[in-house]
Amino acid sequence: MLASGGAFAALALAVAVPALLGKRVAPVLTALAHGSPRWLLLAVVGFVLAFAATVCAWRAAFTAAGATIAPGEAAARLGIGCLVNAVAPAKLGDAVKVALCSQAIQGRARLWTGGGVYAALAAARSLPLAAVVVAASATGALPLWPVFALCGIAACVALTARLSSRVRTHPRLADLLAGMGSLARSPRTAATVIGWSAVVQVSRLLAAAAAAHALGIPHPALAALVIVPALDLAGVFPLTPGSIGIGSGAVAVVLASRGIGVTEALGVGVAIQAIETLVSFCTGGLGALYLARGNASVRRWTLRAAVVGSSLAAAALVGVLWLDLV
């Protein structure tokens, strides 16, 4: 909480006094202000679809591990995790996702089982991401070596899951490996999870292409092929809340290497991270309302916070898109 508060204080200071960030900030904000609202809205839709596909993948994986979780509950719990990721560093939101979804597992060590499921989900996600890197490397935009690393991660998890019965030496380790092996025991579920993970990547590609087109980046589809892997790479080192700054910087670097101007490239990175943060706040707020519906006191205060937050978000959106307050 202290690290998150300090990071947000630094970000708030940078926004209040743009001169602290140098002379490139004003052109970036100007480029965002002149972006196409319709295409930016399409980018929002793409990230919402990516979240929905993520919910389907997590629900399928946790169901294979013995969880009983409805689609609405899965979306609410993952939405709260996304909200935590948006305001806290070090991927703490992923721990929240595992903790909340693990409550649907019946067992003595459901958190350990949920951790194993999370490892299996990470392996499943690495395969579609490797396909995106292969497509980007075919255009000469990215090197091919990340593909071997991603496939190696998936292979290690799959091999560990297959050999789990031989390496179990501790009850907690057994529960962890049981979660990892839940997909290995059901090829159909594994295919389902990989399929939904592929939908996640396709939706993010469409969202990135829409954001690039909104800001006038040439060849937005090709730009999206390098933007999405750059964002995933930035997520490996989540030193700031939501990887704010790190993700936009990574996008700017890869686009600048393709001949895109630094101002335009940085504008795309800022826009994409802003849209992802907006989606995280909305899904997290709705998830909190959904889970708090059974408690009158919590529901009342959550509703008040949601109304105030939604009003501020709507006012900010109107100001940015129509009144050119940026």
C-alpha positions in Angstrom: 0.0 0.0 0.0 2.9 2.4 0.8 4.6 1.6 -2.5 1.3 2.1 -4.4 0.6 5.4 -2.6 4.1 6.7 -3.3 3.9 5.8 -7.0 0.5 7.4 -7.4 1.8 10.6 -5.6 4.6 10.7 -8.1 2.2 10.2 -11.0 -0.2 12.9 -9.7 2.7 15.3 -9.4 3.8 14.6 -12.9 0.3 15.2 -14.3 -0.1 18.4 -12.2 3.3 19.7 -13.3 4.0 18.3 -16.8 7.2 20.3 -17.0 8.8 17.7 -14.7 8.6 15.1 -17.4 10.3 17.3 -20.1 9.2 19.0 -23.2 7.8 15.9 -24.9 4.8 15.6 -22.6 2.8 18.5 -24.1 2.9 17.1 -27.7 1.9 13.7 -26.4 -1.2 15.2 -24.7 -2.0 17.2 -27.8 -1.8 14.0 -29.9 -4.2 12.2 -27.5 -6.6 15.1 -27.6 -6.8 15.0 -31.4 -7.3 11.2 -31.5 -10.5 9.7 -33.0 -13.0 9.1 -30.2 -14.8 6.4 -32.2 -11.6 4.3 -32.7 -10.6 4.8 -29.1 -14.1 3.5 -28.1 -13.5 0.5 -30.3 -10.2 -0.1 -28.4 -12.2 0.0 -25.2 -14.5 -2.7 -26.6 -11.5 -4.8 -27.6 -10.1 -4.8 -24.0 -13.5 -5.5 -22.6 -13.7 -8.6 -24.9 -10.2 -9.6 -23.7 -11.4 -9.4 -20.1 -14.5 -11.5 -20.9 -12.3 -14.2 -22.6 -9.9 -14.1 -19.6 -12.9 -14.8 -17.4 -13.9 -17.8 -19.5 -10.3 -19.2 -19.5 -10.0 -18.8 -15.7 -13.4 -20.3 -15.0 -12.7 -23.4 -17.2 -9.3 -23.9 -15.5 -10.6 -23.6 -12.0 -13.6 -25.8 -12.8 -11.2 -28.5 -13.9 -9.5 -28.2 -10.5 -12.8 -28.9 -8.7 -14.1 -25.3 -8.3 -17.8 -24.5 -8.5 -18.0 -20.9 -9.7 -20.7 -19.2 -11.7 -19.7 -16.9 -14.7 -20.9 -13.8 -12.8 -18.9 -14.6 -9.7 -15.8 -15.4 -11.8 -16.1 -12.1 -13.6 -16.5 -10.2 -10.3 -13.5 -11.8 -8.6 -11.3 -11.3 -11.6 -12.5 -7.8 -12.0 -11.5 -7.0 -8.5 -8.0 -8.5 -9.2 -7.7 -6.3 -12.3 -8.6 -3.2 -10.2 -5.9 -4.1 -7.6 -3.4 -4.6 -10.5 -4.3 -1.1 -11.7 -3.5 0.6 -8.4 -0.8 -1.6 -6.9 2.6 -2.7 -8.1 4.2 -6.2 -8.2 1.1 -7.9 -9.8 -0.6 -8.0 -6.4 -3.9 -8.2 -8.3 -3.0 -11.6 -9.6 -2.6 -12.9 -6.0 -6.1 -11.4 -5.3 -7.5 -13.2 -8.3 -6.1 -16.5 -7.2 -7.3 -16.0 -3.6 -10.8 -15.1 -4.6 -11.2 -17.8 -7.2 -9.7 -20.4 -4.9 -12.6 -19.9 -2.5 -14.7 -21.8 -4.9 -12.5 -24.9 -4.5 -13.4 -27.5 -2.0 -10.4 -28.7 -0.1 -8.0 -28.3 2.8 -5.4 -26.3 0.8 -7.3 -24.6 -1.9 -5.0 -21.7 -2.1 -2.1 -24.0 -3.1 -4.3 -25.7 -5.6 -5.3 -22.3 -7.0 -1.7 -21.3 -7.3 -1.1 -24.4 -9.4 -4.0 -23.5 -11.6 -2.5 -20.0 -12.0 0.7 -21.6 -13.2 -1.2 -23.7 -15.7 -3.1 -20.6 -17.0 0.2 -18.8 -17.4 1.6 -21.7 -19.5 -1.6 -21.7 -21.6 -1.4 -18.0 -22.2 2.3 -18.2 -23.3 1.4 -20.3 -26.4 -0.9 -17.7 -28.1 1.5 -15.0 -27.2 4.3 -17.0 -28.8 2.2 -17.1 -32.0 1.9 -13.3 -31.9 5.7 -13.0 -31.5 6.2 -15.4 -34.5 3.9 -13.2 -36.6 5.7 -10.0 -35.5 9.1 -11.6 -36.2 7.9 -12.6 -39.7 7.6 -8.9 -40.4 11.0 -8.2 -39.0 9.6 -6.2 -36.1 10.7 -8.5 -33.3 13.4 -11.1 -32.8 12.4 -14.8 -32.7 14.1 -15.8 -29.4 11.2 -14.9 -27.1 9.2 -17.7 -28.8 11.6 -20.3 -27.4 11.3 -18.8 -24.0 7.5 -18.8 -24.0 7.3 -22.4 -25.4 9.9 -23.5 -22.8 7.7 -22.1 -20.0 4.7 -24.0 -21.3 6.7 -27.2 -21.8 8.2 -27.0 -18.2 4.7 -26.6 -16.7 3.3 -29.4 -18.8 6.2 -31.7 -18.0 5.9 -31.0 -14.2 2.2 -31.6 -14.3 2.7 -35.0 -16.1 5.4 -36.1 -13.6 3.6 -34.7 -10.6 2.8 -38.1 -9.2 6.5 -38.9 -9.0 7.8 -35.7 -7.4 5.2 -35.1 -4.7 7.1 -35.1 -1.4 5.1 -32.6 0.7 1.3 -32.2 1.1 1.4 -28.5 0.0 3.6 -29.4 -3.0 1.1 -32.1 -3.8 -1.8 -29.6 -3.8 0.2 -27.2 -6.0 1.0 -29.8 -8.5 -2.6 -31.0 -8.5 -3.7 -27.6 -9.6 -1.0 -27.6 -12.3 -2.1 -31.0 -13.5 -5.8 -30.2 -13.7 -5.4 -29.2 -17.3 -3.1 -32.1 -18.1 -5.7 -34.5 -16.9 -8.3 -33.1 -19.2 -7.1 -32.4 -22.8 -10.5 -31.0 -23.7 -10.3 -28.4 -20.9 -6.7 -27.6 -21.8 -7.8 -27.0 -25.4 -10.6 -24.8 -24.1 -8.3 -22.7 -21.9 -5.8 -22.3 -24.8 -8.6 -21.3 -27.1 -9.9 -18.6 -24.8 -6.3 -17.4 -24.2 -6.0 -17.1 -28.0 -9.2 -15.0 -28.0 -7.6 -12.8 -25.4 -4.6 -12.1 -27.6 -6.8 -11.5 -30.7 -9.0 -9.0 -28.8 -5.9 -7.2 -27.4 -4.5 -7.0 -31.0 -7.7 -5.5 -32.3 -7.8 -3.0 -29.4 -4.1 -2.0 -30.0 -4.7 -1.6 -33.7 -7.8 0.5 -33.0 -5.8 2.8 -30.6 -3.0 3.1 -33.2 -5.4 4.0 -35.9 -7.1 6.5 -33.7 -3.8 8.4 -33.2 -2.9 8.2 -36.9 -0.1 5.5 -36.7 0.6 4.1 -40.2 -0.1 0.4 -40.7 -2.0 0.0 -37.3 -2.3 -3.8 -37.7 1.5 -4.3 -38.0 1.9 -1.8 -35.1 -0.4 -3.9 -32.9 1.8 -7.0 -33.5 4.7 -5.3 -31.7 2.6 -3.3 -29.2 1.0 -6.4 -27.5 4.2 -8.3 -26.9 5.8 -5.1 -25.6 3.0 -4.6 -23.1 3.3 -8.3 -22.0 7.0 -7.8 -21.6 6.5 -4.7 -19.5 4.1 -6.6 -17.3 6.9 -9.0 -16.3 8.5 -6.1 -14.4 5.5 -4.4 -12.7 7.4 -1.8 -10.6 4.6 0.7 -10.8 0.8 0.4 -10.4 -0.5 -1.2 -13.6 3.0 -0.9 -15.1 2.1 2.7 -15.8 5.0 4.4 -17.5 6.8 1.1 -18.1 4.3 -0.2 -20.6 3.9 3.1 -22.5 7.7 3.4 -22.6 8.1 -0.1 -23.9 5.5 0.6 -26.6 7.2 3.8 -27.5 10.6 2.0 -27.9 9.3 -0.7 -30.2 7.3 1.7 -32.3 10.2 4.2 -32.6 12.4 1.3 -33.8 9.8 0.9 -36.6 10.3 4.5 -37.7 7.3 6.0 -35.8 7.9 9.4 -34.2 8.6 9.4 -30.5 5.7 11.7 -29.7 3.2 9.5 -31.7 4.6 6.3 -30.3 4.5 7.5 -26.7 0.9 8.8 -27.3 -0.2 5.3 -28.4 1.4 3.7 -25.3 -0.3 6.2 -22.9 -3.6 5.8 -24.6 -3.6 2.0 -24.4 -2.5 2.0 -20.8 -5.2 4.6 -20.0 -7.9 2.4 -21.7 -6.7 -0.7 -19.9 -6.8 1.1 -16.6 -10.3 2.4 -17.3 -11.5 -1.1 -18.1 -9.9 -2.4 -14.9 -11.6 0.2 -12.8 -15.0 -0.5 -14.3 -14.8 -4.2 -14.0 -13.4 -4.0 -10.5 -16.1 -1.6 -9.4 -18.9 -3.8 -10.9 -17.3 -6.8 -9.4 -17.2 -5.2 -5.9 -20.9 -4.3 -6.3 -21.7 -7.9 -7.3 -19.9 -9.5 -4.4 -21.2 -7.0 -1.9 -24.9 -7.4 -2.8 -25.5 -9.8 0.1 -24.3 -7.3 2.8 -26.6 -4.2 3.2 -23.9 -2.0 4.9 -21.2 -2.9 2.4 -23.6 -2.6 -0.5 -24.7 0.9 0.6 -21.2 2.3 0.9 -20.0 0.5 -2.2 -22.9 1.9 -4.2 -22.0 5.4 -3.0 -18.4 5.0 -3.9 -19.4 3.6 -7.3 -21.7 6.5 -8.0 -19.0 9.1 -7.1 -16.4 7.2 -9.1 -18.6 6.8 -12.1 -19.5 10.5 -12.0 -15.9 11.5 -11.9 -15.0 9.1 -14.7 -17.9 10.3 -16.9 -16.9 14.0 -16.3 -13.3 13.2 -17.2 -14.3 11.3 -20.3 -16.5 14.2 -21.5 -13.8 16.7 -20.8 -11.1 14.7 -22.7 -13.2 13.7 -25.7 -15.5 16.7 -26.2 -14.2 19.7 -24.3 -10.5 19.3 -25.1 -9.6 19.8 -21.5 -6.3 17.9 -22.1 
